[in-house]
């Protein structure tokens, strides 16, 4: 009888502590699940990890009001994540058929081809010092009417808010209760609530003014056969669809082309010159090409404010997948992920900041579930790695002599 009673007694003594531990674990897990904020990640786990990082950086504290906002966003993104996609992320034919390549840089084109592989998409590589398109893979798609820019629209919105003096990169923007976020972290993690707030503060008229000034809604190229201009609407989308806030976080209602995004990022890389993009069709045209300036953007003084966030996106944000393939020099960029009518879009626009000059790369993917912004960033890492292993950048720097000392290297910022 004693042998039976002793285990029962021990169980009775231990049970409360086990129940307490289980309760504590359950409480911890519940609290952990609630600490989430919206960005382009496709799982709640990534929402949680991102928010925890931002809280460590800013010391922010989530209130019940801001938690309600974030829960709503997470439900929305989960809905997006589980939607049914009908498009394929992989090409079932030669996407490069019909490409005009004689005037392109063969090393850059090969790197773009290798990086894109069998993914359904396009790659546009640009020399930001003069607007020359060095390579354009799948030209039919690159020159088409474009697609929703997803979160890459945030670059335009950030520049507008900085130029208007609404924010600096360190300004804490209130997103509900005592939860605040600055521009660097918002760009790094592509925080939608942040850019919706900026969009509402700017208003549609100012948002549209800057977007068109940066080249959206107009041809980006100079006499490039077959190029379409995309669309920037004359009025905001309906409020019940999100209004100007939704336009500034996802680019809803906007159709942007890879060339337009490439020209904008090239102007960020070169200090504010928006070039007409030129695509030489023969080696002779490439040699004789003269830069053509569309307009000069007065953004040089605010570029350091946005560049921190673009670099943070690659270091630890939505584009960190790039670093799995490449780490040799800094890369600054912005991802974008969204979908429309069963087709998912994945954008990544970036520039590589090397000691020999800069090069802009825009990867645009369309398809199903494997297609999203971080995947485009991953492929961009392959692109830069191939250029690096081909000694492309080093080859662009000629030995300095009295005759060449004043001539910048090809691709160098001017």
C-alpha positions as CSV (number, residue, x, y, z in Angstrom):
1,X,0.0,0.0,0.0
2,X,2.8,2.4,0.8
3,X,4.4,1.7,-2.6
4,X,1.2,2.7,-4.3
5,X,0.6,5.8,-2.1
6,X,4.1,7.3,-2.5
7,X,4.0,7.7,-6.3
8,X,0.5,9.1,-6.0
9,X,1.8,11.6,-3.4
10,X,4.8,12.6,-5.6
11,X,2.5,13.0,-8.6
12,X,0.2,15.3,-6.6
13,X,3.1,17.4,-5.5
14,X,4.7,17.6,-8.9
15,X,1.5,18.2,-10.9
16,X,0.9,21.8,-9.9
17,X,4.5,22.7,-11.0
18,X,4.0,21.0,-14.3
19,X,0.7,22.7,-14.8
20,X,2.3,26.1,-13.9
21,X,5.2,25.4,-16.4
22,X,2.7,24.4,-19.1
23,X,0.6,27.5,-18.4
24,X,3.7,29.7,-18.5
25,X,4.8,28.1,-21.8
26,X,1.3,28.5,-23.2
27,X,1.2,32.2,-22.1
28,X,4.7,32.8,-23.5
29,X,3.7,31.2,-26.9
30,X,0.5,33.3,-27.0
31,X,2.4,36.5,-26.3
32,X,5.0,35.5,-28.8
33,X,2.4,35.0,-31.5
34,X,0.9,38.5,-30.9
35,X,4.2,40.3,-31.3
36,X,4.0,40.6,-35.1
37,X,4.0,43.5,-37.6
38,X,3.3,43.6,-41.2
39,X,5.8,43.4,-44.0
40,X,6.4,41.4,-47.1
41,X,7.1,38.1,-45.3
42,X,4.8,35.3,-46.2
43,X,4.6,33.7,-42.8
44,X,3.6,34.9,-39.4
45,X,6.9,33.7,-38.0
46,X,8.8,36.2,-40.1
47,X,6.3,38.9,-39.0
48,X,7.2,38.1,-35.4
49,X,11.0,38.0,-35.9
50,X,10.9,41.3,-37.7
51,X,8.9,43.1,-35.1
52,X,11.1,41.8,-32.3
53,X,14.2,43.2,-34.1
54,X,12.5,46.6,-34.6
55,X,11.5,46.7,-30.9
56,X,15.1,46.0,-30.0
57,X,16.3,48.8,-32.3
58,X,13.7,51.4,-31.3
59,X,12.7,50.4,-27.9
60,X,9.0,50.5,-29.1
61,X,6.2,49.0,-27.0
62,X,3.1,47.6,-28.6
63,X,-0.3,48.6,-27.2
64,X,-3.6,46.8,-27.6
65,X,-4.6,49.4,-30.2
66,X,-1.5,48.8,-32.4
67,X,-1.8,45.1,-31.9
68,X,-5.3,45.2,-33.4
69,X,-3.9,47.0,-36.5
70,X,-1.1,44.4,-36.8
71,X,-3.4,41.4,-36.4
72,X,-5.6,42.8,-39.2
73,X,-2.6,43.1,-41.5
74,X,-1.4,39.6,-40.6
75,X,-4.8,38.2,-41.4
76,X,-4.7,40.0,-44.7
77,X,-1.2,38.7,-45.6
78,X,-2.2,35.1,-44.6
79,X,-5.1,35.4,-46.9
80,X,-2.8,36.5,-49.7
81,X,-0.3,33.7,-48.9
82,X,-3.0,31.0,-49.2
83,X,-4.6,32.3,-52.3
84,X,-4.7,30.0,-55.3
85,X,-2.2,30.8,-58.0
86,X,-2.8,29.7,-61.6
87,X,0.3,31.0,-63.2
88,X,3.6,29.1,-63.4
89,X,6.8,30.5,-62.0
90,X,8.9,28.6,-64.5
91,X,9.3,29.1,-68.2
92,X,7.9,26.4,-70.6
93,X,9.6,28.1,-73.6
94,X,12.6,30.1,-74.6
95,X,11.9,33.5,-73.0
96,X,14.8,35.1,-74.8
97,X,13.5,34.3,-78.3
98,X,13.5,37.6,-80.3
99,X,15.9,39.4,-78.0
100,X,18.1,41.9,-79.7
101,X,21.5,41.4,-78.1
102,X,24.3,42.6,-80.5
103,X,24.8,45.9,-78.7
104,X,24.7,44.4,-75.2
105,X,27.6,43.7,-72.9
106,X,28.1,39.9,-73.3
107,X,29.5,39.4,-69.8
108,X,26.5,41.2,-68.2
109,X,24.0,39.4,-70.4
110,X,25.4,35.9,-69.6
111,X,25.4,36.7,-65.8
112,X,21.7,37.8,-66.1
113,X,20.8,34.6,-68.1
114,X,22.6,32.4,-65.5
115,X,20.9,34.1,-62.6
116,X,17.3,34.0,-64.1
117,X,17.7,30.4,-65.1
118,X,14.3,28.8,-65.8
119,X,12.3,31.4,-63.8
120,X,9.6,33.2,-65.6
121,X,10.7,36.8,-65.6
122,X,13.0,39.5,-67.0
123,X,16.3,41.1,-66.0
124,X,17.4,44.6,-66.9
125,X,21.0,45.7,-66.1
126,X,21.8,49.4,-66.4
127,X,25.0,51.6,-66.3
128,X,23.7,54.4,-64.0
129,X,26.4,56.8,-65.1
130,X,25.0,57.2,-68.6
131,X,21.7,55.2,-68.9
132,X,23.0,52.5,-71.1
133,X,21.1,49.2,-70.9
134,X,23.9,46.7,-70.6
135,X,21.6,43.7,-70.8
136,X,17.9,43.1,-71.2
137,X,16.8,39.4,-70.9
138,X,13.3,38.6,-72.1
139,X,12.8,41.9,-73.8
140,X,9.1,41.2,-74.6
141,X,8.3,41.2,-70.9
142,X,10.7,44.0,-70.0
143,X,9.2,46.4,-72.7
144,X,5.5,45.4,-71.9
145,X,3.0,47.6,-70.1
146,X,4.4,46.5,-66.7
147,X,2.7,45.3,-63.6
148,X,1.8,46.4,-60.1
149,X,5.0,47.6,-58.5
150,X,4.2,46.1,-55.1
151,X,6.5,47.4,-52.4
152,X,9.1,48.9,-54.8
153,X,6.7,51.9,-54.9
154,X,8.0,52.7,-51.4
155,X,11.2,54.2,-52.9
156,X,9.2,56.9,-54.7
157,X,7.1,57.5,-51.6
158,X,10.1,57.7,-49.3
159,X,11.8,60.2,-51.6
160,X,8.7,62.3,-51.7
161,X,8.3,62.4,-47.9
162,X,12.0,63.2,-47.4
163,X,11.9,66.0,-50.0
164,X,8.7,67.5,-48.5
165,X,10.4,67.5,-45.1
166,X,7.7,65.3,-43.5
167,X,10.4,62.9,-42.2
168,X,14.1,62.2,-41.9
169,X,15.5,58.7,-41.8
170,X,15.4,58.8,-38.0
171,X,11.9,60.4,-37.5
172,X,9.7,58.0,-35.4
173,X,6.4,57.7,-37.2
174,X,3.5,56.7,-35.0
175,X,1.7,53.5,-36.2
176,X,-0.7,53.2,-33.4
177,X,-0.5,53.7,-29.6
178,X,3.2,54.0,-28.7
179,X,4.5,51.9,-31.6
180,X,6.8,54.0,-33.7
181,X,9.1,53.1,-36.7
182,X,11.7,55.1,-38.6
183,X,12.4,55.1,-42.3
184,X,15.5,52.9,-42.2
185,X,13.6,50.1,-40.5
186,X,10.5,50.6,-42.5
187,X,12.4,50.2,-45.8
188,X,14.5,47.3,-44.4
189,X,11.4,45.3,-43.5
190,X,9.0,46.9,-46.1
191,X,6.5,47.9,-43.4
192,X,3.2,48.6,-45.1
193,X,1.5,50.5,-42.2
194,X,4.4,53.0,-42.2
195,X,4.1,53.8,-45.9
196,X,0.3,54.0,-45.8
197,X,0.8,56.6,-43.1
198,X,3.2,58.6,-45.2
199,X,0.9,58.4,-48.2
200,X,-2.0,59.8,-46.3
201,X,0.1,62.6,-44.9
202,X,1.4,63.5,-48.4
203,X,-2.0,63.2,-50.1
204,X,-2.6,61.9,-53.6
205,X,-1.6,65.1,-55.5
206,X,1.9,65.2,-54.0
207,X,2.4,61.5,-54.3
208,X,1.5,61.6,-58.0
209,X,3.6,64.7,-58.6
210,X,6.7,62.9,-57.3
211,X,6.0,59.6,-59.0
212,X,5.7,61.2,-62.4
213,X,8.8,63.4,-61.7
214,X,10.6,60.1,-61.1
215,X,9.5,58.7,-64.4
216,X,6.4,56.6,-63.7
217,X,3.7,56.7,-66.3
218,X,6.0,57.7,-69.1
219,X,8.5,56.0,-71.4
220,X,11.8,55.4,-69.7
221,X,13.8,54.6,-72.9
222,X,14.9,56.7,-75.8
223,X,13.6,55.3,-79.1
224,X,13.5,51.7,-77.8
225,X,11.2,49.8,-80.2
226,X,8.2,48.2,-78.5
227,X,8.5,49.9,-75.1
228,X,5.2,50.6,-73.3
229,X,4.8,53.5,-70.8
230,X,3.0,51.8,-67.9
231,X,0.2,53.7,-66.1
232,X,0.1,56.1,-63.2
233,X,-3.6,57.1,-62.5
234,X,-4.9,60.6,-62.4
235,X,-6.9,60.0,-59.3
236,X,-6.5,57.6,-56.3
237,X,-8.1,54.3,-56.0
238,X,-11.4,54.2,-54.0
239,X,-11.2,54.5,-50.2
240,X,-12.9,51.1,-49.8
241,X,-9.9,49.6,-51.7
242,X,-7.4,51.4,-49.5
243,X,-7.1,54.8,-51.2
244,X,-3.8,56.6,-51.4
245,X,-2.4,54.6,-48.5
246,X,-2.7,51.4,-50.3
247,X,-1.2,53.0,-53.4
248,X,1.8,54.0,-51.4
249,X,2.4,50.6,-49.7
250,X,1.6,48.2,-52.6
251,X,1.4,50.4,-55.7
252,X,-2.2,49.3,-56.2
253,X,-3.7,51.0,-59.3
254,X,-0.2,51.6,-60.7
255,X,1.4,49.7,-63.6
256,X,5.2,50.1,-63.6
257,X,7.7,48.7,-66.0
258,X,11.2,47.2,-65.2
259,X,12.7,50.0,-67.2
260,X,11.0,52.7,-65.2
261,X,12.1,51.2,-61.9
262,X,15.6,50.7,-63.3
263,X,15.8,54.4,-64.3
264,X,14.6,55.5,-60.9
265,X,17.2,53.3,-59.0
266,X,19.9,54.5,-61.5
267,X,19.1,58.1,-60.4
268,X,19.5,57.1,-56.8
269,X,22.8,55.4,-57.6
270,X,24.2,58.4,-59.6
271,X,23.1,61.2,-57.3
272,X,20.0,62.4,-59.0
273,X,20.2,62.3,-62.8
274,X,17.3,60.6,-64.5
275,X,18.7,59.4,-67.8
276,X,16.7,58.2,-70.8
277,X,17.6,54.6,-71.0
278,X,19.3,53.6,-74.3
279,X,19.5,50.0,-75.6
280,X,22.2,49.9,-78.4
281,X,21.3,47.3,-81.0
282,X,24.8,47.0,-82.5
283,X,28.4,47.2,-81.2
284,X,28.8,50.5,-83.2
285,X,25.8,52.0,-81.5
286,X,27.2,51.0,-78.1
287,X,30.5,52.7,-78.8
288,X,29.0,55.9,-80.1
289,X,26.2,56.2,-77.6
290,X,25.9,59.6,-75.9
291,X,24.0,60.0,-72.6
292,X,20.6,61.7,-72.8
293,X,19.3,63.4,-69.6
294,X,15.6,63.4,-69.2
295,X,15.7,65.6,-66.1
296,X,17.8,66.3,-63.1
297,X,16.2,65.4,-59.8
298,X,17.0,67.6,-56.8
299,X,17.5,64.7,-54.4
300,X,21.2,64.5,-53.8
301,X,20.9,65.9,-50.3
302,X,18.3,63.3,-49.2
303,X,19.8,60.2,-50.9
304,X,21.9,59.2,-47.8
305,X,18.5,59.1,-45.9
306,X,17.1,56.5,-48.2
307,X,20.3,54.6,-48.9
308,X,20.6,53.5,-45.3
309,X,17.2,51.7,-45.6
310,X,18.1,50.1,-48.9
311,X,21.3,48.8,-47.6
312,X,19.6,47.5,-44.4
313,X,17.1,45.6,-46.6
314,X,20.0,43.5,-47.9
315,X,21.9,43.3,-44.6
316,X,19.0,41.9,-42.5
317,X,15.7,42.8,-44.1
318,X,13.5,41.5,-46.9
319,X,16.4,41.2,-49.3
320,X,18.8,39.3,-47.0
321,X,18.5,36.2,-49.3
322,X,20.9,38.0,-51.7
323,X,23.7,37.5,-49.2
324,X,23.4,33.8,-49.4
325,X,25.1,34.1,-52.9
326,X,27.1,37.3,-52.6
327,X,29.0,39.4,-50.0
328,X,31.9,40.9,-51.8
329,X,30.7,44.5,-51.8
330,X,27.7,46.5,-50.7
331,X,24.4,46.1,-52.5
332,X,21.4,48.5,-51.9
333,X,17.9,47.6,-53.0
334,X,14.2,47.2,-52.5
335,X,12.0,44.1,-52.8
336,X,8.3,43.9,-53.8
337,X,5.8,41.1,-53.6
338,X,2.1,41.1,-54.5
339,X,-0.4,39.3,-56.7
340,X,-3.2,39.9,-59.2
341,X,-5.8,37.5,-60.7
342,X,-3.8,34.3,-59.8
343,X,-0.4,35.7,-60.8
344,X,2.2,36.6,-58.2
345,X,4.8,39.3,-58.8
346,X,8.3,39.4,-57.3
347,X,10.5,42.5,-57.8
348,X,14.0,43.4,-56.7
349,X,15.7,46.5,-57.8
350,X,19.2,47.3,-56.6
351,X,22.6,48.7,-57.4
352,X,26.0,47.3,-56.5
353,X,28.3,49.9,-55.0
354,X,31.8,48.8,-56.0
355,X,35.2,50.6,-56.0
356,X,35.2,50.4,-59.8
357,X,31.7,51.9,-60.3
358,X,28.1,51.0,-60.0
359,X,25.6,48.8,-61.9
360,X,21.9,48.7,-61.5
361,X,19.9,45.4,-61.8
362,X,16.1,45.0,-61.9
363,X,14.7,41.5,-61.5
364,X,11.0,41.0,-62.2
365,X,9.4,37.6,-61.7
366,X,5.9,36.5,-62.3
367,X,4.2,33.2,-61.6
368,X,2.9,31.3,-58.6
369,X,3.9,30.6,-55.1
370,X,7.7,30.3,-55.7
371,X,7.7,33.8,-57.0
372,X,8.2,36.7,-54.6
373,X,10.5,39.6,-53.8
374,X,13.1,37.7,-51.7
375,X,13.5,35.1,-54.5
376,X,14.3,38.0,-56.9
377,X,16.8,39.2,-54.4
378,X,18.4,35.7,-54.2
379,X,18.8,35.6,-58.0
380,X,20.3,39.1,-58.0
381,X,23.0,37.7,-55.7
382,X,23.8,35.1,-58.3
383,X,24.0,37.8,-60.9
384,X,26.5,39.9,-58.9
385,X,28.5,36.8,-58.0
386,X,28.8,35.9,-61.7
387,X,30.0,39.3,-62.5
388,X,32.5,39.2,-59.7
389,X,33.9,35.8,-60.6
390,X,34.2,37.0,-64.2
391,X,36.4,40.0,-63.0
392,X,33.9,42.2,-64.7
393,X,34.3,45.1,-62.3
394,X,38.1,45.0,-62.1
395,X,38.2,44.9,-65.9
396,X,36.4,48.2,-66.0
397,X,39.2,50.1,-64.3
398,X,41.9,51.1,-66.8
399,X,45.4,51.8,-65.4
400,X,45.6,55.5,-64.5
401,X,47.9,57.5,-66.7
402,X,48.3,61.2,-67.3
403,X,46.0,60.8,-70.4
404,X,43.3,58.8,-68.6
405,X,43.5,60.1,-65.0
406,X,40.6,62.5,-65.6
407,X,38.3,59.9,-67.3
408,X,36.0,58.0,-65.0
409,X,35.8,54.2,-65.3
410,X,32.9,52.8,-67.2
411,X,30.0,52.5,-64.7
412,X,31.5,55.0,-62.3
413,X,29.3,57.6,-60.8
414,X,29.7,61.1,-62.2
